[in-house]
Amino acid sequence: MKLYQFPFAPNAAKVRLYLAEKAELGCEIPIEEVLVNLVEGEHKSEAHLARNPHGTVPTLELDDGSFLTESLAIIEYLEVRYPILSMWGDDPASAAYARQIERIADLGVLINAAREIHTSNSPLGLPPNRPVSEYHKGRRELAVGHLERIVSDGRPFLAGDRPTVGDCTLQAILQFARFRELDLLEDAPNLRAWCDRFRERPAAKQTIVL
Ligand SMILES: N[C@@H](CCC(=O)N[C@@H](CS)C(=O)NCC(=O)O)C(=O)O
């Protein structure tokens, strides 16, 4: 398998962190990483559009030559193919809870923060749009506040006592925000403590570049 990726791109970073955490647990998934440089526009090249008509990363090329183009679908595929040491949870209730946390991190924080950044300080040169940026800032602040309240019970990871996919999702968008010099955790001391602890983990040290 090949993972087409760009380290700062949050959806790609989420999959790379997932792979590194899974390997840390003892499940090494054989995947070759291929860089697609978004800042240089390589994601809109003919070669990449042939893999993924949306021209986005991550894109996973499977062994049969087909492609998956959504980060969560890529993780789902890998979790089903490599079911040992689940990155969701071992029983239905904890897996569903971890999924809920991931959806808050993705739909609430990642997507809104990415839109906020791309309409204010886009590394891809997209045009600023202040009202749209403010709208997404408000939405991501709500989601960050929600997660901040959740981790204020002292749990080590977002979904409890073990790392799950949501930890990877939130770390991925925090890195992208740092890349654009935006602090998403200004009013979230508990999440900041979680973030600092998570970044000390071997998987994060290998994967997070900023
Ligand atoms: N829903 C997709 C979103 C993929 C996506 O938007 N990726 C961004 C980088 S994080 C990208 O490639 N953006 C370039 C573009 O949209 O032109 C996923 O979860 O994989």
PDBQT file of the ligand as one rigid body, heavy atoms in Angstrom, charges set to zero:
ROOT
HETATM    1  N1  LIG A 301     -12.614  14.747   3.991  1.00  0.00    +0.000 N 
HETATM    2  C1  LIG A 301     -11.268  14.563   3.489  1.00  0.00    +0.000 C 
HETATM    3  C2  LIG A 301     -10.616  15.926   3.356  1.00  0.00    +0.000 C 
HETATM    4  C3  LIG A 301      -9.285  15.885   2.636  1.00  0.00    +0.000 C 
HETATM    5  C4  LIG A 301      -8.693  17.269   2.518  1.00  0.00    +0.000 C 
HETATM    6  O1  LIG A 301      -9.418  18.278   2.374  1.00  0.00    +0.000 OA
HETATM    7  N2  LIG A 301      -7.367  17.341   2.573  1.00  0.00    +0.000 N 
HETATM    8  C5  LIG A 301      -6.700  18.608   2.515  1.00  0.00    +0.000 C 
HETATM    9  C6  LIG A 301      -5.422  18.569   3.332  1.00  0.00    +0.000 C 
HETATM   10  S1  LIG A 301      -5.772  18.274   5.020  1.00  0.00    +0.000 SA
HETATM   11  C7  LIG A 301      -6.288  18.889   1.082  1.00  0.00    +0.000 C 
HETATM   12  O2  LIG A 301      -5.754  18.022   0.420  1.00  0.00    +0.000 OA
HETATM   13  N3  LIG A 301      -6.546  20.110   0.630  1.00  0.00    +0.000 N 
HETATM   14  C8  LIG A 301      -6.171  20.554  -0.660  1.00  0.00    +0.000 C 
HETATM   15  C9  LIG A 301      -7.342  21.018  -1.460  1.00  0.00    +0.000 C 
HETATM   16  O3  LIG A 301      -8.494  20.872  -1.027  1.00  0.00    +0.000 OA
HETATM   17  O4  LIG A 301      -7.108  21.522  -2.556  1.00  0.00    +0.000 OA
HETATM   18  C10 LIG A 301     -10.495  13.633   4.428  1.00  0.00    +0.000 C 
HETATM   19  O5  LIG A 301     -10.887  13.509   5.596  1.00  0.00    +0.000 OA
HETATM   20  O6  LIG A 301      -9.525  13.006   3.998  1.00  0.00    +0.000 OA
ENDROOT
TORSDOF 0
